[in-house]
């Protein structure tokens, strides 16, 4: 059955957060749908939805995410808008997404993945190794904090939130000597002027699904499913299936120091993973490889292996 495409009179409503990066991702989704179906820009409406995680007072106060909630901080209000029909699809940064979706919603479309690496950002230094002993580093990511303290326990890590401009101002104001951002966000915003240096994944393994965009829909909306199928990047989906299965097996959330990266080489998928104590005092990492179709099982197997190496109190975030 052929479904009617959106028109300027009945546009497809794309829900998103209001940050510059979130808007850039929503517009990329719109561009790809326009190209796939030869539709005008007016056939799509970008709808900005304020989420709990975007509360400016909490950001300005550098409130830790764990004090406010969990991964749902950046998704709950958007998903509610989709369930009640105010929007038709939702565009998310996949690293923000819980491993389970609410009843009635499906997350099965990914755009081609960007650079997965973290970026070291500083107005004085170009790498973690260059930081002087006792330097203050700002980050709101428990993963980055744990990895940093594992590699450089002499550093002081402070809570650090806000968009790129806010974080750069804090660096210039001397709140911290350095911080971290995702290379994917800098690339999508074309922010070549940010003093950023990519960090090799051998030095700091990225968050699960970092650099990937996910598009969520209502499970019973066949028209939207057909449209999203046309822009889904299969390779990105295969990589994320392994990474997110690893995360799910570890019961991961925004407040878990877990890192993972899946790569493909012809018919083989290789998954690297790392778990850490929150204070950085212990890190366990591993790697598995196998057929691409076995990605989720590989993720679960790697999680089981890492769990077998640690004591019950390792997971002090739970």
N, C-alpha and C positions, 0 to 999 in steps of 0.2 A: 504494500500500500504506500503510495506516494503522499508525503505530507507537504502542506503549504509552507513555504519558506517565510521567514520574517520580512516585514516591509516597513517603510517609514511610518505607516499608520499603525502597525502592530509590531513594534520592534521586539527583538529578543533582549531581555534585560539581564545584564551581566553584573553580578554583585561582587564588590571588592572592598577592602579596607581603603582608607584615604591617603595613605603614605605615598610619597613619590614613586617608590619601588612597586607598591601594590598597583597603583594606577598604570605604571609602565607595563606590568604583566597583564593587566586587563586589556590594555590597548593592543598588546601583541596578540592576545587571543582573538580580539575583534579583527585585526588585520588578517589573521590566518583563516578565519571563517569567511571574511569578505572575499578573499582570494579563492578559497575552495568552492564557493557557491556563486561567485560573480555577483555579489550583493553590494549595495551602496552602504557607506558608513552610517547613514541615517536609519538603516534597518536594525541597528544595534544601539542600545542605551546603556551606558555605564552608570551603575547605581552605587554610590558610596555609602557604606554602612559603618558606623562607629562601633568599635568593639571595646570590651573591657580593657584589653591589653594596650589600647591606644590612649588611655586616660593621661592627659598631659600633666596633671598634677603629680601622678605617680611616676611618670617619666622624669620630670624635673627633680623630683626628690630621690631619684635613683632607687626606687623601691624594687626589691628583688621579686622576680616572678613568683617564687614560691610563697611570698606573702600575699599575693593577690589571687592565685589559682594555679591552673596547669595549662596544658596545651590548648584547652578550650577557650583560653583568654582571647585568642585571635580568630576563633571560628564560630563560637556559639551564636552570636547575634546574626551572623551571616546565614548560618544554617537555618535558624528560625525564620528568617525572611524567605528562604527558598521553600520551606515546608508550608508556609502560609500563602505562597503564591506571589509575593512582592517582587521576586526575581526568578529567573529561569535557570541560570547557572551561577556558580561561584568560582572565582579564580583564587587559588591559594599558593603560597610558598609551601612546597611539600614537606619541608623540614618542620613546619609548624603543625602538621596534621597528626591527630591521634591515629593509632593503627586500626581503630574501629569507628565506623560511621554511624550516625543515628539511624534508627529504623526509617526506611523510606528514602534514604539518600545513598547514592553510589559515587565512588571516586575511581573512575576507570579510564581517564583520559589524561595524558601527559604530553606537554610540548617538548621539543628537543632540549636536552639538558645542557646547561651552561657549565662553565668552569666550576669544579667542585671545591677548589682550594679556599682556605682562609687567607686573608690578607693581613699582614702586620702593618699597622698604621702609626706613624710617629712623625713629628716635625723635627726631631733631633737624630733619630737612629733608624737604621735600615733593617735590623733583624733582632730577634730575641737575644741572640748571642752577644750583641753589642750593648745591651742594657747593663748599666752599672749595678753592682751589688746593692740590694735594698731598694731598687727603683720601684715606683708605684705604677701598676698597670691596671687599666680599667676594662671590665667586661661584665656583661649580664648573663653570659653563658656559663653554666656550671661545667660543661664539658671542657671549654677552653680554659677555665680556671684550673680544673683538675689536671689537665695536660700540662699547663704552664708550670704549676707547682711541682709536678712530677719531674719536669726537665730542669727547672730553676727554682728550687725551694727557697732560695734567698730572696726572691721577689715578694713584694706586697701587692696583693690583688684586691681591688675595690670594686663595688657595684657601679655600673656605668651603662646608662640607657639613653635612648634618643635616636633620632635619625642621623644621617651622615653629618649634616651641618652642625647639629647640636654636639655631637661627639668631637668634631674638629675644634669647635669653640672651647670645649672643656680642655682639650690638649693645649691649645694656645694660652688658656688661663692657668695652666699649671696644675690642674686637678690630677692629671696622670701624665706619665712620660710616653705611654703608648696604649693602643687599644687594638681591637681586631674587628674586621668586617668580612663579609663574604665577597670573594672576587666576582661571583655571579651578579650580585647587586650592583657593584661598581661598573661592571661591563654593561649591564642592561640600562643603567642611567648615564652611560658614556662619561663617567667622572674621571677623566684622565688626569685632572689636576690634584686629585687626592694623593698625599704622600704614602702610597701603599706598595708593599712588596709581597708578591705571592709566596706562601709558605709551602714547601714540598709536603705532600701527604705522608712521606716517610718521617717527617718531623712533627707534624700535627695532622692526624687523620681527621677528616671532615665529619660533620654531623650526618646522620642518616638522611638521605634524600636531598642533601644540600645542592643547590643549583638547579633544582627541578621545579617546574610549575605543574600544579594539578588542577583539573577542572571537575567540579562536583556537580551532580545533577539529581533530579528526582528519579527514583527507580522506575516509575511508571510512565515517564515522558519519552516515548519512542521517537518522536521527531527530534528532540534534542540529542538522544543517543545516536541516531543516524548522522547528525551533523558533526558531533564530536568524534565519531569513529573516523571521519574523513581527515581529521587533523591530529589524531593520536600518533605519537612516536613510539613504535613498538619496542625499539632498543631501550629507550628510557624506561618504559614500563617493565621490561624484563629485569633491568638492573634494580629498579626500586622494589620489585617483588621479593628479591633476595634480601635487600637491606631492611625492608620493613618487617619481613618475617623474623629476621635476627632481632630487631627491636622489640617486636611483639613477644617473642619468647623470653625476653629479659624484662618484660613489663615496663618498658621505657616510657618516659614522659619528658616534659621540658626540664624537669629537675633531676635527670639522670645523666651521669657522665659516660655516655655511650657514643662510640664513633664507628662508622662502617662505610666501606666503598666497594661496590661491585663493578667490575670491568668485563668486557666481552672481547674475545679473540676467536673469530670464526665461530665454531660451535661450542666453545668453552666459556663458562662463566667462572671468574675468580672473585671471591669475596674475602676482604680483609676486615677484621673487626677488633675493637679495643673496648675494654671496660676499666674504670678507674675508681678508686676510693675518692670521696669528695675532697679530701685534703691533699690528694696527689701522692700519698705515701706508697701506693701500690698500683701497678698497672698490669693488666693481663691482655695479651693480644694473640691473634692467630689468623690463619688463612686456610681456605678450602677452595677446591676447584671441582668442576663437574659439568655435565651437559646443561645448557641454558634452561631447558625445560625443568630441571631439578632445582632451580634457583631458590624457591621458598624452602625446600627441604635442606638445602645447603645452609641457608640462614639459620634454621632451627638447629642443625647439627653443630654449627660453629658456636651458637649460644650455649648449647649443652656442654661443649668442650670447655669453654671459658668458665662456666658455672662450676664445673667439676674441680677447678683449681683453687677456688676461693672459699673462705669460711662464711658462715651465715651473716656475721656482722659486717661483711664487706659492703653490703648494700645498705649503708646507713642512711640513704635518702628515703627509704621506704617507711 
